[in-house]
Amino acid sequence: MSYKWIKTLLLCGALAGCSSVSLDPVFNDCRVAPALCAPVTPNTTASAAAVKPAMRPEPLPAPLVSSAETSSVATPEITILRLEKTLSMRMPVRIALLLPLRSETLGKAADAVRAGFMAAYERDREDVSVSVIGTDDAAPQTLSAYNDAQAGHDVIVGPLSRGSVAAVARSGAVRIPAIVLNQPLPAVELPPNMLAMGLSVEDEARQVARWASGEHPGASAFVVSTNIAWQRRAAQAFAAEWQRLGLASQSVELGLAGGYLSANGLDQLRTRLQSSAAPALLLVSMDAGLTRQLRQAIGTEIPLYGTSQLNPFVRAGSDADPLLEGLHLVDMPWQLQPDHPAVMAYPRLIADADRRNNPDLERLYALGIDAYRVAREIAAGHDQFEIDGVTGRLAVAFGHGQASIERIALPAVYQDGAILLLPGTR
């Protein structure tokens, strides 16, 4: 019999009318239902539905102790009972995961995030309950569900789309800590208790620009993109960071039709690269397929640097295209470092045949894992912390009127037909 039970029994034997009390801690068992669209599930037993908070125990009866008794032996016994009462009343942290699981356009992406989030929860679920709230991708419905979720939770993770993030941020109704899973629109200011944790291609572009400037001190660069929205955003981030570093750049936007770069645009670029005013390197804000076309047109001599969108593969060591030989890029540990301790701790994404080797869904799954880990830290009251995450090294500040997160991805290079981390990279 444990020491605390002996003390409790001794006290009850000494006090008339002492009722029996259960000192067992409160447990909350979260069992979750599948998502509402084409599930992308990890190979764990976790599922995804709202959980009811645990029932609070009945309050302990006040000890029947006279003032004379309190001054002697009874005092430490009362302290023990009160401590046990405090422990038994502790409730789990309640986290709501709000995702557009019913959206035709965002459903697969949302389900990949959900699967990663629940994989992380399954691994570290002590004192935490999770409710998964599915919506469509309409901002009004998302905002309504968000407001409802605040009443019964301590932290909300989501929404996922930029439009819904904007709707929640502008509502003025954010009362509890929130982690949104996308970057806000430029004109949207987030409230101080809202953290934006999306996989920002702009942040990656800035990191790549700093890396390239270190390898090519004082160099000029061409920033190459098409008119696709995310490519323009990345190109603007490249150019702004390059300028902030005191370096010169020129922007080159290539025409795009039917998935192919404009032949005239490529000819003009090739001519400029052969002139005396040629830059030392290219900062490319395109995906791997378009970059192959670029390399076919201009050759492989000039160094190219780009974001994670240049990596179409699931992990390092996969076969790569010789046209991308020497290409510099950044990506997350989940994609590049299978022997990373955090990566090995979680199951890989199980996808349907039509989504196999989809790097975007893999990255969203990883985002779900790290979103849970960050939410858990914030719920525990930590206002500044770092996580060696599966999406990168994360430095988070939350509280005291600030909410910020910095993600450092891993630098890598295409070499001998494979994607390899740079020497010395953790």
C-alpha positions as CSV (number, residue, x, y, z in Angstrom):
1,M,0.0,0.0,0.0
2,S,1.4,3.4,-0.9
3,Y,2.4,6.0,1.6
4,K,-0.3,8.4,0.7
5,W,-3.0,5.8,1.2
6,I,-1.6,4.9,4.6
7,K,-1.7,8.5,5.7
8,T,-5.3,8.9,4.4
9,L,-6.5,5.8,6.2
10,L,-4.9,6.9,9.4
11,L,-6.6,10.3,9.1
12,C,-10.0,8.8,8.4
13,G,-9.6,6.4,11.3
14,A,-8.9,9.4,13.6
15,L,-11.8,11.6,12.4
16,A,-15.4,10.8,13.0
17,G,-17.6,11.0,9.9
18,C,-14.7,10.9,7.4
19,S,-16.2,9.7,4.1
20,S,-14.3,7.6,1.6
21,V,-12.7,9.6,-1.2
22,S,-11.3,8.5,-4.5
23,L,-7.8,10.1,-5.1
24,D,-7.5,8.6,-8.6
25,P,-6.4,11.2,-11.2
26,V,-8.8,12.2,-14.0
27,F,-8.1,10.6,-17.3
28,N,-9.6,11.7,-20.7
29,D,-9.6,9.1,-23.5
30,C,-9.8,10.8,-26.9
31,R,-11.1,8.5,-29.6
32,V,-11.4,10.2,-32.9
33,A,-13.6,9.4,-36.0
34,P,-12.3,9.4,-39.6
35,A,-12.2,12.7,-41.5
36,L,-15.1,13.5,-43.7
37,C,-13.3,13.1,-47.1
38,A,-10.9,10.7,-48.8
39,P,-8.8,9.9,-45.7
40,V,-5.0,10.1,-45.8
41,T,-4.2,8.3,-42.6
42,P,-0.9,7.5,-40.7
43,N,-0.4,3.9,-39.8
44,T,-1.4,4.5,-36.2
45,T,-4.6,3.8,-34.3
46,A,-5.5,7.5,-34.0
47,S,-8.8,8.8,-35.6
48,A,-10.4,12.2,-35.7
49,A,-13.7,13.5,-34.1
50,A,-14.7,15.8,-31.3
51,V,-14.0,14.6,-27.8
52,K,-16.1,15.4,-24.8
53,P,-14.2,16.8,-21.8
54,A,-13.8,14.5,-18.9
55,M,-16.3,14.7,-16.0
56,R,-14.9,16.6,-13.1
57,P,-15.0,14.6,-9.8
58,E,-17.2,15.5,-6.9
59,P,-15.5,18.0,-4.5
60,L,-13.8,16.4,-1.5
61,P,-15.6,16.9,1.8
62,A,-14.2,19.4,4.2
63,P,-12.1,17.7,6.9
64,L,-13.9,17.6,10.3
65,V,-11.0,18.9,12.4
66,S,-11.2,21.1,15.4
67,S,-8.8,24.0,15.9
68,A,-7.1,22.1,18.7
69,E,-6.5,19.1,16.4
70,T,-5.3,21.3,13.6
71,S,-2.4,22.6,15.6
72,S,-0.8,19.2,16.0
73,V,-0.8,16.0,14.0
74,A,-3.7,16.8,11.7
75,T,-2.1,19.7,9.8
76,P,0.3,17.7,7.5
77,E,-2.5,15.1,6.9
78,I,-4.9,17.9,5.7
79,T,-2.1,19.3,3.4
80,I,-1.8,15.8,1.8
81,L,-5.5,15.6,1.2
82,R,-5.6,19.1,-0.3
83,L,-2.7,18.2,-2.6
84,E,-4.4,15.0,-3.7
85,K,-7.6,17.0,-4.4
86,T,-5.6,19.5,-6.6
87,L,-4.1,16.7,-8.6
88,S,-7.3,14.8,-9.0
89,M,-9.0,18.0,-10.3
90,R,-6.5,18.6,-13.1
91,M,-8.1,18.6,-16.5
92,P,-6.5,17.8,-19.8
93,V,-5.6,20.7,-22.2
94,R,-8.3,20.9,-24.8
95,I,-7.1,21.5,-28.4
96,A,-9.4,22.1,-31.3
97,L,-8.1,21.3,-34.9
98,L,-10.3,23.3,-37.3
99,L,-9.8,22.2,-41.0
100,P,-11.7,22.3,-44.3
101,L,-12.2,18.6,-44.4
102,R,-15.5,18.9,-46.4
103,S,-13.9,21.1,-49.1
104,E,-13.7,19.7,-52.6
105,T,-10.6,21.8,-53.3
106,L,-8.8,21.7,-49.9
107,G,-10.1,18.4,-48.5
108,K,-7.0,16.3,-49.4
109,A,-4.7,18.9,-48.1
110,A,-6.7,19.3,-44.9
111,D,-6.8,15.5,-44.4
112,A,-3.0,15.3,-44.7
113,V,-2.6,17.9,-42.0
114,R,-5.2,16.1,-39.8
115,A,-3.3,12.8,-40.2
116,G,0.0,14.3,-39.2
117,F,-1.6,16.1,-36.2
118,M,-3.2,13.0,-35.0
119,A,0.0,10.9,-35.5
120,A,1.8,13.4,-33.2
121,Y,-1.1,13.3,-30.7
122,E,-1.1,9.5,-30.6
123,R,2.6,9.6,-29.7
124,D,2.3,12.3,-27.0
125,R,-1.3,12.5,-25.7
126,E,-0.8,12.8,-21.9
127,D,-3.0,15.5,-20.4
128,V,-4.3,16.5,-23.8
129,S,-7.6,16.0,-25.6
130,V,-8.1,16.8,-29.3
131,S,-11.3,17.7,-31.1
132,V,-11.3,17.7,-34.9
133,I,-13.8,20.1,-36.4
134,G,-14.5,19.8,-40.1
135,T,-15.8,22.6,-42.2
136,D,-16.0,23.6,-45.9
137,D,-13.7,26.3,-47.3
138,A,-16.2,29.1,-47.0
139,A,-14.9,31.9,-44.7
140,P,-18.3,32.5,-43.0
141,Q,-18.8,28.9,-42.0
142,T,-15.2,28.7,-40.8
143,L,-15.6,31.8,-38.7
144,S,-18.9,30.4,-37.2
145,A,-17.2,27.1,-36.3
146,Y,-14.2,29.0,-34.9
147,N,-16.4,31.1,-32.6
148,D,-18.2,28.0,-31.4
149,A,-14.9,26.1,-30.7
150,Q,-13.5,28.8,-28.5
151,A,-16.1,28.1,-25.8
152,G,-14.9,24.6,-25.0
153,H,-11.2,24.6,-25.8
154,D,-7.9,26.1,-24.6
155,V,-6.1,26.4,-28.0
156,I,-7.3,26.3,-31.6
157,V,-5.2,25.1,-34.5
158,G,-6.5,26.3,-37.9
159,P,-7.9,27.3,-40.2
160,L,-5.9,26.3,-43.3
161,S,-6.9,28.6,-46.2
162,R,-5.7,32.2,-46.5
163,G,-9.2,33.5,-46.9
164,S,-10.4,31.8,-43.7
165,V,-7.3,33.0,-41.8
166,A,-8.1,36.6,-42.9
167,A,-11.8,36.2,-41.8
168,V,-10.8,35.0,-38.3
169,A,-8.0,37.5,-37.9
170,R,-10.3,40.4,-38.9
171,S,-13.2,39.3,-36.8
172,G,-11.9,40.7,-33.5
173,A,-13.2,37.6,-31.8
174,V,-10.0,35.7,-31.1
175,R,-10.1,35.1,-27.3
176,I,-7.8,32.1,-26.8
177,P,-4.4,31.2,-28.2
178,A,-4.6,30.3,-31.9
179,I,-2.3,28.7,-34.5
180,V,-3.3,29.4,-38.1
181,L,-1.9,27.1,-40.7
182,N,-1.2,29.6,-43.5
183,Q,0.4,32.9,-43.9
184,P,-2.0,35.9,-43.8
185,L,-2.6,38.1,-46.8
186,P,-0.2,41.1,-46.8
187,A,-3.0,43.5,-45.7
188,V,-4.1,41.3,-42.8
189,E,-2.8,42.1,-39.4
190,L,-3.0,39.1,-36.9
191,P,-4.0,39.7,-33.3
192,P,-1.3,39.2,-30.7
193,N,-2.6,35.8,-29.6
194,M,-2.6,34.3,-33.1
195,L,0.5,32.5,-34.5
196,A,0.9,32.0,-38.3
197,M,2.6,28.6,-38.9
198,G,2.1,27.9,-42.6
199,L,4.8,26.5,-44.9
200,S,5.8,29.9,-46.3
201,V,7.6,29.8,-49.7
202,E,8.5,33.4,-49.0
203,D,10.4,32.5,-45.9
204,E,12.2,29.8,-47.8
205,A,13.1,32.3,-50.5
206,R,14.6,34.6,-48.0
207,Q,16.6,31.8,-46.4
208,V,17.9,30.7,-49.8
209,A,18.9,34.3,-50.7
210,R,21.0,34.6,-47.5
211,W,22.6,31.2,-48.2
212,A,23.4,32.1,-51.9
213,S,24.8,35.5,-50.8
214,G,27.2,33.8,-48.5
215,E,28.5,31.5,-51.2
216,H,28.7,34.3,-53.8
217,P,29.7,37.5,-51.9
218,G,28.9,40.7,-53.8
219,A,27.3,38.8,-56.7
220,S,24.4,40.0,-58.9
221,A,21.5,37.7,-59.6
222,F,18.6,37.1,-61.9
223,V,15.3,36.2,-60.1
224,V,13.4,33.9,-62.5
225,S,9.7,33.1,-62.2
226,T,6.4,32.8,-64.1
227,N,3.1,34.7,-63.5
228,I,1.8,31.9,-61.1
229,A,0.8,33.6,-57.8
230,W,3.1,31.6,-55.5
231,Q,6.1,32.0,-57.8
232,R,5.6,35.7,-58.0
233,R,5.5,35.9,-54.2
234,A,8.6,33.9,-53.9
235,A,10.3,36.0,-56.5
236,Q,9.4,39.2,-54.7
237,A,10.8,37.7,-51.4
238,F,14.0,36.7,-53.2
239,A,14.5,40.2,-54.7
240,A,13.7,42.0,-51.4
241,E,16.1,40.0,-49.4
242,W,18.8,40.3,-52.0
243,Q,18.4,44.0,-52.0
244,R,18.4,44.1,-48.1
245,L,21.7,42.4,-48.3
246,G,23.0,45.2,-50.4
247,L,23.2,43.1,-53.6
248,A,21.9,43.8,-57.1
249,S,19.2,41.7,-58.9
250,Q,17.0,41.8,-61.9
251,S,13.6,40.1,-62.2
252,V,12.8,37.9,-65.2
253,E,9.2,36.7,-65.6
254,L,8.9,34.0,-68.3
255,G,5.6,33.4,-70.2
256,L,3.8,30.2,-69.5
257,A,1.2,28.4,-71.7
258,G,-0.1,24.8,-71.3
259,G,2.6,24.0,-68.8
260,Y,5.5,25.1,-71.0
261,L,7.8,28.1,-70.7
262,S,7.7,30.5,-73.5
263,A,10.3,29.7,-76.2
264,N,10.8,33.3,-77.0
265,G,11.3,34.2,-73.3
266,L,13.9,31.4,-72.9
267,D,15.7,32.6,-76.0
268,Q,15.9,36.1,-74.6
269,L,17.1,34.9,-71.3
270,R,19.8,32.7,-72.9
271,T,21.1,35.8,-74.8
272,R,21.2,37.9,-71.7
273,L,23.1,35.1,-69.8
274,Q,25.7,35.1,-72.6
275,S,26.4,38.8,-72.5
276,S,29.0,40.6,-70.5
277,A,26.4,41.7,-68.0
278,A,25.5,38.2,-67.1
279,P,24.7,37.5,-63.4
280,A,26.7,35.2,-61.2
281,L,23.7,33.0,-60.3
282,L,19.9,32.5,-60.8
283,L,17.4,32.6,-57.9
284,V,14.6,30.4,-59.3
285,S,11.0,30.5,-57.9
286,M,9.6,27.7,-60.0
287,D,8.9,24.0,-59.5
288,A,11.1,21.1,-60.6
289,G,9.3,20.5,-63.9
290,L,9.6,24.1,-65.1
291,T,13.2,24.3,-63.9
292,R,14.0,21.3,-66.1
293,Q,12.8,23.2,-69.1
294,L,14.9,26.2,-68.0
295,R,18.0,24.1,-67.8
296,Q,17.4,22.5,-71.2
297,A,17.3,26.0,-72.7
298,I,20.2,27.7,-70.8
299,G,22.5,24.8,-69.9
300,T,23.8,23.8,-66.5
301,E,26.8,26.0,-66.1
302,I,25.3,28.9,-64.1
303,P,24.4,28.1,-60.5
304,L,20.7,27.8,-59.6
305,Y,19.2,28.3,-56.1
306,G,15.6,27.6,-55.2
307,T,12.9,26.6,-52.7
308,S,11.5,23.3,-51.6
309,Q,9.4,23.3,-54.8
310,L,12.5,22.2,-56.7
311,N,12.4,18.9,-54.8
312,P,9.6,16.6,-56.2
313,F,10.8,13.6,-54.3
314,V,9.8,12.2,-51.0
315,R,13.3,12.0,-49.3
316,A,17.0,12.2,-49.9
317,G,18.5,9.4,-51.9
318,S,15.8,9.2,-54.5
319,D,16.8,9.2,-58.1
320,A,17.0,12.8,-59.5
321,D,17.1,14.3,-62.9
322,P,20.6,15.0,-64.4
323,L,19.3,18.3,-65.7
324,L,19.1,19.5,-62.1
325,E,22.7,18.5,-61.3
326,G,24.2,21.1,-58.9
327,L,20.9,22.7,-58.1
328,H,20.8,24.3,-54.6
329,L,17.6,24.1,-52.6
330,V,16.1,24.0,-49.1
331,D,13.5,21.6,-47.8
332,M,12.3,20.1,-44.5
333,P,13.9,17.2,-42.6
334,W,10.7,15.1,-43.3
335,Q,11.7,15.2,-47.0
336,L,15.5,15.2,-46.8
337,Q,16.6,13.5,-43.6
338,P,14.9,10.2,-42.8
339,D,17.4,9.5,-40.0
340,H,16.5,12.7,-38.2
341,P,15.4,11.7,-34.6
342,A,12.0,13.5,-34.9
343,V,11.4,12.1,-38.4
344,M,12.0,8.5,-37.2
345,A,9.6,9.0,-34.3
346,Y,6.5,9.3,-36.5
347,P,4.9,7.0,-39.1
348,R,5.1,7.8,-42.8
349,L,2.0,9.0,-44.6
350,I,-0.1,6.2,-46.1
351,A,-1.5,7.6,-49.3
352,D,-3.9,6.3,-52.0
353,A,-2.3,5.2,-55.3
354,D,-3.2,8.4,-57.0
355,R,-1.4,10.5,-54.4
356,R,1.7,8.3,-53.9
357,N,5.0,10.3,-53.7
358,N,3.1,13.6,-53.6
359,P,5.6,15.9,-51.9
360,D,3.0,18.6,-51.2
361,L,0.9,16.2,-49.1
362,E,4.0,14.9,-47.4
363,R,4.9,18.4,-46.3
364,L,1.4,19.1,-45.1
365,Y,1.4,15.9,-43.1
366,A,4.7,17.1,-41.5
367,L,3.1,20.5,-40.8
368,G,0.4,18.7,-38.9
369,I,3.0,16.9,-36.7
370,D,4.8,20.1,-35.8
371,A,1.6,22.1,-35.4
372,Y,0.6,19.7,-32.6
373,R,4.0,20.0,-30.9
374,V,3.8,23.8,-31.0
375,A,0.2,23.8,-29.7
376,R,1.1,21.6,-26.8
377,E,4.0,23.9,-25.8
378,I,1.8,27.0,-26.0
379,A,-1.0,25.3,-24.0
380,A,1.6,24.5,-21.3
381,G,2.3,28.2,-21.0
382,H,5.7,28.3,-22.6
383,D,6.2,31.7,-24.2
384,Q,9.6,31.1,-25.9
385,F,10.9,27.8,-27.1
386,E,12.6,25.9,-29.9
387,I,11.6,22.6,-31.5
388,D,13.8,20.4,-33.6
389,G,10.9,19.7,-35.9
390,V,10.1,17.6,-38.9
391,T,9.5,20.8,-40.9
392,G,12.7,22.4,-39.7
393,R,14.2,24.0,-36.7
394,L,11.4,26.1,-35.1
395,A,11.9,29.1,-32.9
396,V,8.6,30.3,-31.4
397,A,7.7,33.4,-29.3
398,F,4.2,33.5,-28.0
399,G,2.8,35.8,-25.3
400,H,3.5,39.3,-23.9
401,G,1.9,40.8,-27.0
402,Q,3.9,38.9,-29.6
403,A,3.5,35.8,-31.7
404,S,6.2,34.8,-34.1
405,I,7.8,31.7,-35.5
406,E,10.9,31.2,-37.6
407,R,11.5,28.0,-39.5
408,I,14.9,27.1,-40.7
409,A,14.9,24.4,-43.5
410,L,17.8,22.2,-44.5
411,P,20.1,23.2,-47.4
412,A,20.7,20.5,-50.0
413,V,22.1,20.0,-53.5
414,Y,21.5,17.7,-56.4
415,Q,24.6,15.7,-56.8
416,D,25.3,12.5,-58.9
417,G,21.6,11.9,-59.4
418,A,20.5,12.3,-55.8
419,I,19.5,15.1,-53.4
420,L,22.1,15.3,-50.6
421,L,22.4,17.5,-47.5
422,L,25.3,19.8,-47.4
423,P,28.2,18.6,-45.3
424,G,27.8,19.5,-41.6
425,T,24.0,19.9,-41.8
426,R,22.1,18.4,-38.9
